[in-house]
């Protein structure tokens, strides 16, 4: 298969990635946030009789999580992770027609060499490399925090729509649809709420596993590509490995996605 044919096959996939990425960033994430704030939160305020101060704290925390989720995703997409320098003693890339650094790899989807390439993210429609890995890791972290936070309240919200033991009955009916014929209560839209709640829990478990995998790689100082070799581990220490991803101003970077956090000089020297 020649390069032209291969590019024609990948173009629809690449276009789908871009559409999906825009949908996640500008529709799914804001839609989820609006649902929680407009529908779930008011119900729980009445249920738990929250005072103004307590309710305000929950609103501030929700906005903080939303900004970090969407902000880190936006920055990961907008940050240029490509390797543009022609390295004198580097590895020749036949696609870019120049030498790349030792820890760079060419992405055929993005059609460019990525500096410190970790992997190509299908959901972000971009490669995760040295300069945007921080945003990807923190995106996963804040997704976990947000989903734990929202799932706790969503459980009470969904339970409030059901009678006593109704939540577990609905769960069993989703797992085994045949039970709907032997339970007295007919299935309703509330069962759909329970289904979405269960899907959120499964998604939370998957993202947690993904986050643990990537954090393990970060502390070892390796990328996903390098982690295939079990013996691979950088000798600069786990603290410096963390700084190589989150930068010298990591304490601000983990709280706000739009803060600049320059990487250490020795990290740039290793990759360029």
C-alpha positions as CSV (number, residue, x, y, z in Angstrom):
1,X,0.0,0.0,0.0
2,X,1.6,3.3,-1.0
3,X,1.6,6.5,1.0
4,X,-1.2,8.2,-0.9
5,X,-3.6,5.3,-0.4
6,X,-2.7,5.1,3.3
7,X,-3.3,8.8,3.8
8,X,-6.7,8.5,2.0
9,X,-7.7,5.8,4.4
10,X,-6.6,7.7,7.5
11,X,-8.2,11.0,6.5
12,X,-11.8,10.0,7.4
13,X,-10.5,8.7,10.8
14,X,-8.5,11.9,11.4
15,X,-11.6,14.0,10.6
16,X,-13.7,11.9,12.9
17,X,-11.2,12.4,15.7
18,X,-11.4,16.2,15.2
19,X,-15.2,16.2,15.3
20,X,-15.2,13.9,18.4
21,X,-12.6,16.1,20.1
22,X,-14.7,19.3,19.5
23,X,-17.9,17.5,20.7
24,X,-16.2,16.4,23.9
25,X,-14.7,19.8,24.7
26,X,-17.6,22.0,23.8
27,X,-20.7,19.8,24.1
28,X,-20.1,16.8,26.4
29,X,-18.1,18.4,29.2
30,X,-20.1,21.6,29.4
31,X,-23.4,19.6,29.1
32,X,-22.4,17.4,32.0
33,X,-21.5,20.4,34.1
34,X,-24.8,22.2,33.3
35,X,-26.8,19.1,34.1
36,X,-25.1,18.8,37.5
37,X,-25.5,22.5,38.3
38,X,-29.0,23.1,37.0
39,X,-30.7,19.8,37.7
40,X,-28.8,17.8,40.4
41,X,-27.5,20.6,42.6
42,X,-30.9,22.3,43.3
43,X,-32.5,19.0,44.2
44,X,-29.7,18.2,46.7
45,X,-29.8,21.7,48.2
46,X,-33.5,21.1,49.1
47,X,-32.8,17.5,50.2
48,X,-30.0,18.3,52.6
49,X,-31.2,21.8,53.4
50,X,-27.8,23.3,52.6
51,X,-27.1,26.8,53.9
52,X,-25.9,29.5,51.6
53,X,-22.3,29.2,52.6
54,X,-22.1,25.4,52.1
55,X,-24.0,25.6,48.8
56,X,-21.6,28.4,47.6
57,X,-18.6,26.2,48.5
58,X,-20.0,23.4,46.4
59,X,-20.6,25.7,43.5
60,X,-17.0,27.1,43.7
61,X,-15.5,23.6,43.8
62,X,-17.6,22.5,40.9
63,X,-16.5,25.4,38.8
64,X,-12.9,24.8,39.8
65,X,-13.1,21.2,38.6
66,X,-14.8,22.2,35.4
67,X,-12.1,24.8,34.5
68,X,-9.3,22.3,35.2
69,X,-10.9,19.5,33.2
70,X,-11.8,21.6,30.1
71,X,-8.7,23.9,30.5
72,X,-6.2,21.0,30.6
73,X,-7.9,19.4,27.6
74,X,-7.8,22.6,25.7
75,X,-4.1,23.2,26.5
76,X,-3.1,19.7,25.7
77,X,-4.7,20.2,22.2
78,X,-3.4,23.7,21.7
79,X,0.2,23.0,22.8
80,X,2.6,22.2,20.0
81,X,4.4,18.9,21.0
82,X,6.3,18.4,17.7
83,X,10.0,18.2,17.3
84,X,11.1,20.9,14.8
85,X,14.9,21.0,15.3
86,X,17.2,19.1,13.0
87,X,19.4,17.2,15.6
88,X,23.0,16.8,14.3
89,X,23.6,13.3,15.8
90,X,19.9,12.3,16.0
91,X,17.9,9.5,14.3
92,X,17.0,10.1,10.7
93,X,13.2,10.2,10.0
94,X,12.3,9.2,6.5
95,X,8.9,10.9,6.8
96,X,10.1,14.3,8.0
97,X,13.4,14.0,6.0
98,X,15.5,15.2,8.9
99,X,17.2,14.0,12.1
100,X,15.1,13.8,15.2
101,X,16.2,13.5,18.9
102,X,16.7,10.1,20.5
103,X,13.5,10.3,22.5
104,X,11.2,11.5,19.7
105,X,9.0,9.3,17.5
106,X,7.1,10.0,14.3
107,X,3.3,9.9,14.4
108,X,1.8,8.8,11.1
109,X,-1.6,10.2,12.1
110,X,-0.3,13.7,13.0
111,X,2.4,13.3,10.3
112,X,5.1,14.9,12.4
113,X,7.8,13.8,14.8
114,X,6.8,14.4,18.4
115,X,9.3,15.4,21.1
116,X,9.2,12.8,23.9
117,X,6.2,11.2,22.3
118,X,4.1,9.2,24.8
119,X,1.1,8.2,22.6
120,X,-1.4,9.5,20.1
121,X,-4.6,10.3,22.0
122,X,-7.7,9.4,20.0
123,X,-10.0,11.5,22.2
124,X,-7.7,14.6,22.0
125,X,-7.0,14.0,18.3
126,X,-3.4,14.9,19.0
127,X,-0.1,13.3,20.2
128,X,0.9,13.5,23.9
129,X,4.5,14.5,24.1
130,X,7.0,16.4,26.3
131,X,5.3,19.7,26.2
132,X,1.6,18.7,26.7
133,X,2.0,15.6,28.8
134,X,1.4,17.6,31.9
135,X,-2.0,18.7,30.7
136,X,-3.0,15.1,29.7
137,X,-2.1,13.7,33.2
138,X,-3.9,16.6,35.0
139,X,-6.9,16.2,32.7
140,X,-7.2,12.5,33.9
141,X,-6.6,13.6,37.5
142,X,-9.4,16.2,37.5
143,X,-11.8,13.9,35.6
144,X,-11.3,11.4,38.5
145,X,-11.9,14.1,41.1
146,X,-14.9,15.5,39.3
147,X,-16.5,12.1,38.7
148,X,-16.0,11.0,42.3
149,X,-17.5,14.3,43.5
150,X,-20.5,14.1,41.1
151,X,-21.1,10.4,41.5
152,X,-21.5,10.8,45.3
153,X,-24.3,13.4,44.8
154,X,-25.7,11.6,41.7
155,X,-26.3,8.6,43.8
156,X,-28.5,10.5,46.2
157,X,-30.2,12.3,43.3
158,X,-31.1,9.1,41.6
159,X,-32.1,7.4,44.9
160,X,-34.5,10.3,45.6
161,X,-36.4,9.4,42.5
162,X,-36.8,5.8,43.6
163,X,-38.7,4.1,46.4
164,X,-36.9,2.2,49.2
165,X,-34.5,-0.4,47.8
166,X,-35.5,0.9,44.4
167,X,-32.0,1.7,43.4
168,X,-30.7,-1.9,43.8
169,X,-33.8,-3.3,42.1
170,X,-33.1,-1.0,39.1
171,X,-29.5,-2.1,39.0
172,X,-30.4,-5.7,39.0
173,X,-33.0,-5.1,36.2
174,X,-30.3,-3.4,34.1
175,X,-27.9,-6.2,34.6
176,X,-30.6,-8.8,33.9
177,X,-33.4,-7.3,31.8
178,X,-35.5,-10.5,32.4
179,X,-36.1,-9.3,36.0
180,X,-38.4,-6.6,34.7
181,X,-41.1,-9.3,34.1
182,X,-41.1,-10.5,37.7
183,X,-40.7,-7.1,39.5
184,X,-43.9,-5.2,40.3
185,X,-42.6,-1.8,39.3
186,X,-42.4,-1.1,35.5
187,X,-39.2,0.3,34.1
188,X,-39.2,4.0,33.6
189,X,-36.9,6.9,32.8
190,X,-35.4,6.6,36.3
191,X,-33.9,3.3,35.2
192,X,-32.1,5.3,32.5
193,X,-30.7,7.6,35.2
194,X,-29.4,4.5,37.0
195,X,-27.9,3.2,33.8
196,X,-26.0,6.4,33.2
197,X,-24.8,6.3,36.8
198,X,-23.4,2.8,36.4
199,X,-21.7,3.8,33.1
200,X,-20.1,6.7,35.0
201,X,-18.8,4.3,37.6
202,X,-17.3,2.1,34.9
203,X,-15.8,5.1,33.2
204,X,-14.4,6.3,36.5
205,X,-12.7,2.9,37.1
206,X,-11.2,2.9,33.6
207,X,-9.8,6.4,33.9
208,X,-8.4,5.7,37.3
209,X,-6.5,2.7,35.9
210,X,-5.3,4.8,33.0
211,X,-4.1,7.6,35.4
212,X,-2.2,5.1,37.6
213,X,-0.5,3.6,34.5
214,X,0.6,7.0,33.3
215,X,1.7,8.3,36.7
216,X,3.8,5.1,37.1
217,X,5.5,5.9,33.8
218,X,6.0,9.5,34.9
219,X,7.8,8.5,38.2
220,X,9.9,6.0,36.3
221,X,10.8,8.7,33.7
222,X,9.5,6.7,30.7
223,X,6.9,7.2,28.0
224,X,4.2,4.6,27.1
225,X,6.4,3.5,24.2
226,X,9.4,3.1,26.4
227,X,7.4,1.3,29.2
228,X,7.1,-1.8,27.0
229,X,10.7,-2.5,28.1
230,X,10.4,-3.4,31.8
231,X,14.0,-2.6,32.5
232,X,13.7,1.0,31.2
233,X,14.0,3.6,33.9
234,X,15.7,7.0,33.9
235,X,18.3,7.5,36.6
236,X,17.6,11.1,37.4
237,X,15.2,10.2,40.3
238,X,11.5,10.2,40.7
239,X,11.3,13.8,41.8
240,X,13.2,15.0,38.8
241,X,11.0,12.8,36.6
242,X,7.9,14.5,38.0
243,X,9.5,17.9,37.3
244,X,10.3,16.8,33.8
245,X,6.5,16.6,33.2
246,X,4.9,19.2,35.5
247,X,7.8,21.7,35.4
248,X,9.5,23.9,38.0
249,X,6.3,25.6,39.0
250,X,4.4,22.3,39.5
251,X,2.6,23.6,42.6
252,X,0.8,26.2,40.4
253,X,0.5,23.8,37.4
254,X,-1.6,21.3,39.3
255,X,-4.0,24.0,40.4
256,X,-4.4,26.0,37.2
257,X,-4.0,24.8,33.6
258,X,-3.1,28.2,32.2
259,X,0.0,28.7,34.4
260,X,3.4,28.5,32.7
261,X,5.6,25.9,34.2
262,X,9.0,25.7,32.4
263,X,10.8,22.4,32.2
264,X,14.3,22.1,33.7
265,X,17.2,22.8,31.4
266,X,18.7,19.3,31.7
267,X,15.4,17.8,30.5
268,X,15.4,19.9,27.4
269,X,19.1,19.0,26.7
270,X,18.2,15.3,26.9
271,X,15.4,15.5,24.4
272,X,16.6,18.1,21.9
